[in-house]
Amino acid sequence: MSTGNGTGKTLHIVIDMQRVFAEETVWHTPSIRDILPNVLDLCEAFKGRTLFAKFMLPETSAHAPGRWQTYYERWSMLTTSQLDPAYQDLVAPLAALSQPETEVEKFTYSIFKAPGFNERLKADGIDQLIFSGVETDVCVLASVFGAVDAGFHVVVASDAVGSSEPVAHQAVLDHVLPRMPDQIDLATTAQIIARQV
């Protein structure tokens, strides 16, 4: 696995480590607590080279496009007309590390659907992305596929991703991502950091 070796061409992307998933909502993802120390270690190792994706909620289901309206009819308690918008904030330890320019707001699963995101990475000369965060089988997976489709080499930090569905999480790590060994590497946080030294 290549991780840039200090060339500045590697970027760490933290997916959706937000209060709406960390706290007692219907989207509660208990594994956030377990992976947070590893996510923080990666943020330290990639200081100045970390972005934070945030899954943004519509005001009501009517404010969402297409089938997202049906989605938010089911999850109406998570629209910002019913839920404090502050639940979209990063969990406290990560919020302290972030700046407005390091946060990328997205309204879909993949960070690559955020306007201008791919162009931003290309302009910065990024060629490799390291992913951490939640959920392994939803927004992380969608973002990984977006990165692969855009031509980036991807590293998934296997002990810094998690899901509210442990079986689906493990299936992605054991069966889905290993199918693309030319484009995706799986590595532990310690392995990723060791290759930065």
C-alpha positions as CSV (number, residue, x, y, z in Angstrom):
1,M,0.0,0.0,0.0
2,S,1.2,3.5,-0.9
3,T,0.1,6.3,1.4
4,G,1.8,9.2,-0.2
5,N,4.9,9.2,2.1
6,G,4.7,12.9,2.9
7,T,4.2,14.0,-0.8
8,G,1.0,15.8,0.1
9,K,-1.0,13.9,-2.5
10,T,-2.9,11.8,0.1
11,L,-6.0,13.1,1.8
12,H,-7.9,11.6,4.7
13,I,-11.6,11.9,4.5
14,V,-13.8,11.4,7.6
15,I,-17.3,10.4,6.7
16,D,-20.3,11.6,8.7
17,M,-18.9,11.5,12.2
18,Q,-21.8,13.6,13.4
19,R,-24.1,13.9,16.4
20,V,-27.1,12.6,14.5
21,F,-25.3,9.2,14.3
22,A,-23.4,9.4,17.6
23,E,-26.3,10.3,19.9
24,E,-29.6,8.6,20.7
25,T,-31.5,9.2,17.5
26,V,-33.2,6.6,15.2
27,W,-29.9,6.7,13.2
28,H,-27.8,5.9,16.3
29,T,-24.6,4.1,15.2
30,P,-23.0,2.8,18.4
31,S,-19.7,1.9,16.7
32,I,-18.8,5.6,16.5
33,R,-17.7,5.3,20.1
34,D,-15.4,2.4,19.2
35,I,-13.8,3.9,16.1
36,L,-13.4,7.5,17.3
37,P,-9.9,7.0,18.8
38,N,-8.6,5.6,15.5
39,V,-10.3,8.4,13.5
40,L,-8.6,10.9,15.8
41,D,-5.2,9.1,15.3
42,L,-5.6,9.4,11.6
43,C,-6.6,13.1,11.9
44,E,-3.4,13.7,13.8
45,A,-1.3,11.7,11.3
46,F,-2.9,13.7,8.4
47,K,-3.0,17.1,10.1
48,G,-3.7,19.6,7.4
49,R,-4.7,16.8,5.1
50,T,-8.1,15.8,6.5
51,L,-11.6,16.7,5.3
52,F,-14.8,16.1,7.2
53,A,-17.9,15.0,5.2
54,K,-21.2,16.0,6.8
55,F,-24.6,14.4,5.8
56,M,-27.0,17.3,5.7
57,L,-30.7,17.0,6.4
58,P,-33.5,18.8,4.5
59,E,-36.0,21.1,6.3
60,T,-38.9,18.8,5.3
61,S,-39.3,15.9,2.9
62,A,-40.7,18.3,0.4
63,H,-37.3,20.0,0.2
64,A,-35.6,16.8,-0.9
65,P,-35.4,15.8,-4.6
66,G,-37.0,12.7,-6.2
67,R,-37.0,9.5,-4.2
68,W,-35.3,11.3,-1.4
69,Q,-38.7,12.8,-0.6
70,T,-40.0,9.2,0.0
71,Y,-36.9,8.6,2.1
72,Y,-37.5,11.6,4.3
73,E,-41.2,10.9,4.6
74,R,-40.1,7.7,6.4
75,W,-37.4,9.6,8.4
76,S,-39.4,12.8,8.9
77,M,-38.2,13.0,12.6
78,L,-34.8,13.7,11.2
79,T,-35.7,16.7,9.1
80,T,-34.5,20.0,10.5
81,S,-38.1,21.1,11.0
82,Q,-38.4,18.5,13.7
83,L,-34.7,17.9,14.8
84,D,-32.4,20.5,16.1
85,P,-30.0,21.3,13.2
86,A,-27.1,21.2,15.6
87,Y,-27.4,17.4,15.4
88,Q,-25.7,17.8,12.0
89,D,-22.5,19.0,13.8
90,L,-19.4,16.8,14.0
91,V,-18.9,15.0,17.3
92,A,-17.1,17.2,19.8
93,P,-13.5,15.9,19.5
94,L,-13.6,16.2,15.7
95,A,-15.5,19.6,15.7
96,A,-12.5,21.0,17.7
97,L,-10.2,19.9,14.8
98,S,-12.3,21.2,12.0
99,Q,-12.5,24.5,10.2
100,P,-15.2,25.7,7.8
101,E,-12.9,25.1,4.9
102,T,-12.3,21.4,5.9
103,E,-16.0,20.5,6.1
104,V,-17.8,19.3,3.0
105,E,-21.6,19.3,3.2
106,K,-23.4,16.6,1.2
107,F,-27.1,15.8,0.8
108,T,-26.6,12.3,-0.6
109,Y,-24.6,9.2,0.4
110,S,-21.4,10.0,-1.6
111,I,-19.1,12.9,-0.9
112,F,-18.4,12.9,-4.6
113,K,-21.9,14.3,-5.2
114,A,-21.0,17.5,-3.3
115,P,-20.6,20.2,-6.0
116,G,-17.1,20.8,-7.1
117,F,-15.6,18.2,-4.7
118,N,-13.8,16.1,-7.4
119,E,-12.5,19.2,-9.1
120,R,-11.2,20.4,-5.7
121,L,-9.2,17.3,-5.2
122,K,-7.8,17.3,-8.7
123,A,-6.8,20.9,-8.4
124,D,-4.9,20.1,-5.2
125,G,-3.0,17.2,-6.9
126,I,-4.6,14.6,-4.7
127,D,-4.3,11.0,-6.1
128,Q,-5.0,8.9,-3.0
129,L,-7.8,9.0,-0.4
130,I,-8.0,7.4,3.0
131,F,-11.5,6.9,4.3
132,S,-12.7,6.6,7.9
133,G,-16.1,7.2,9.5
134,V,-19.7,5.8,9.2
135,E,-21.5,3.9,7.9
136,T,-19.3,1.3,6.2
137,D,-22.1,-0.1,4.1
138,V,-23.8,3.2,3.2
139,C,-22.0,6.6,3.0
140,V,-18.5,5.2,3.3
141,L,-19.1,2.6,0.6
142,A,-20.8,5.1,-1.7
143,S,-17.9,7.6,-1.3
144,V,-15.4,4.8,-1.9
145,F,-17.1,3.9,-5.1
146,G,-17.2,7.6,-6.1
147,A,-13.5,7.9,-5.5
148,V,-12.7,4.7,-7.5
149,D,-14.9,5.9,-10.4
150,A,-13.1,9.2,-10.3
151,G,-9.7,7.4,-10.6
152,F,-8.3,7.8,-7.1
153,H,-6.5,5.1,-5.2
154,V,-8.4,4.3,-2.1
155,V,-7.4,3.1,1.3
156,V,-10.1,2.1,3.8
157,A,-9.1,2.2,7.4
158,S,-10.7,-1.1,8.5
159,D,-10.7,-0.3,12.2
160,A,-11.8,3.3,11.7
161,V,-15.1,2.6,9.9
162,G,-18.3,1.4,11.5
163,S,-22.0,0.7,11.0
164,S,-25.2,0.3,12.9
165,E,-25.5,-3.0,11.0
166,P,-22.4,-5.1,12.0
167,V,-23.2,-7.9,9.6
168,A,-23.3,-5.5,6.6
169,H,-20.2,-3.7,7.9
170,Q,-18.2,-7.0,8.0
171,A,-19.6,-8.1,4.6
172,V,-18.2,-4.9,3.0
173,L,-14.8,-5.4,4.5
174,D,-14.7,-9.2,3.9
175,H,-16.4,-9.5,0.5
176,V,-17.1,-6.3,-1.3
177,L,-13.9,-4.1,-1.1
178,P,-11.5,-7.1,-1.6
179,R,-13.0,-7.5,-5.1
180,M,-11.1,-4.4,-6.2
181,P,-7.5,-4.9,-5.1
182,D,-6.1,-2.8,-7.9
183,Q,-8.1,0.2,-6.7
184,I,-8.8,-0.3,-3.0
185,D,-6.5,-1.3,-0.1
186,L,-7.7,-2.3,3.3
187,A,-5.4,-1.4,6.2
188,T,-5.5,-0.8,9.9
189,T,-5.0,2.6,11.4
190,A,-1.6,1.6,12.7
191,Q,-0.5,0.3,9.3
192,I,-1.6,3.5,7.6
193,I,0.2,5.7,10.1
194,A,3.3,3.6,10.0
195,R,3.6,4.1,6.3
196,Q,3.6,7.9,6.8
197,V,6.8,7.7,8.9
